[in-house]
Amino acid sequence: MEASRVKLMLVDDHPLVRDGLRLRLATVPGFEIIAEADDGIAALAALERQEPDVVLMDIAMPGANGIELVKKLHERYPQVQVIMLTMHDQPQYVVEAFRQGARGYVLKDSPAQEIVAAIHAVMAGKRYYSAGVADALAAGATPAPLLTQREQEVLTLIAEGRSSKEIASSLNLSVRTVETHRLNIKRKCELEGASALVKFAVERKWTGL
């Protein structure tokens, strides 16, 4: 019996980029490109008609940018996996994309096999980012303070966008204990706010990326 095909949607405002992606991916066994869009509005409209498994999406687009769009997609279509495909390797873009629901982050100048690997990874329930992104994050990283195993577990879940209540349920802790861990992490890492915690976690790959 033939294995299920992975249905893909391409979202990029440059036709040449979409053409290149189509040529690269259409020949991969098990992949099927079922929809394309050139901006966020067109992408949301297409999703009302199509049911892709994976959306490959740029960040810089007219109207709603890719970061705003991935948040909407994650809220409306949580079963759809989103991979950011962009030239932006700045850590703040990477962190925010994952915080808003992206499952992969690949640079446009990555080899075709890396895009294929990203698709397979997110379909397997994993997160993925390309080597170029890892290098950019590592370059911006600072020495890590000593955190306990439990603090690292809490930080990992914070990086995934979990609320204190969700973290408490996942780790079988009280919400008050989770809040105490959050305060301790901020104090040790000299961080302010949840977004700073997310950036800190992603830079050190404590999210399992």
Phi, psi and omega in degrees: 000138181288136180294156179298140179276146176271117182271126186246150173231134181253127180233108180199140183277359178255114180304323181295324178294315179297320178300316180296317178296319180299316180295322180292317191267335184295337182269355180282123179303132177093354179257142177220121178272114186254347182200155175220155177209152182252000174198177184296320181297314179295325180295315179295322178295318180295325180291341175286340182254332184243162179230077179286156173275323184225136174249125173261120193221138176280166175268310183276104179217156177294154182074224178293129178282174186297326179294316178295321183291320181296326177297315179296318180297319181295325180286318185272326184228068185299341180280346181274128179271133182246130174244122175282129179236103194211169174267351184279115179250011180294136183306324183295327177291317181298311181300313183293323179299314179292324180296326182274355173125359177295151178249347179213157180214112185231138178280146184296336180271011177289150176296156184303323182295336178286324175296318178298317179298321179296318180297313179298322182295311182291329176291337178270006178086012181258169170258157184212136165219150189287165182301322179297324178290319179300318179297318181295320179292318181296323181295330182265001184280150175246160181307137184277136175286168181278113177248149175288165178301318180294320178296322177294322178296316178296316181297321177301315181288327174299317180297334178274002177086016181284145174280167179299322178296317179293321178296316180302316179294318182294322184260004180059047179239169172277157178298322180298321178294320178298317180297324177296317177298319179300315180296320180294321179296314179301318182295312182295322185266356181056053183245155177234119174087159183295323182296325177293323177295318179299312180300317180300316182293314182296321180301327183259009175061025177287354177273001181081016181288000000 
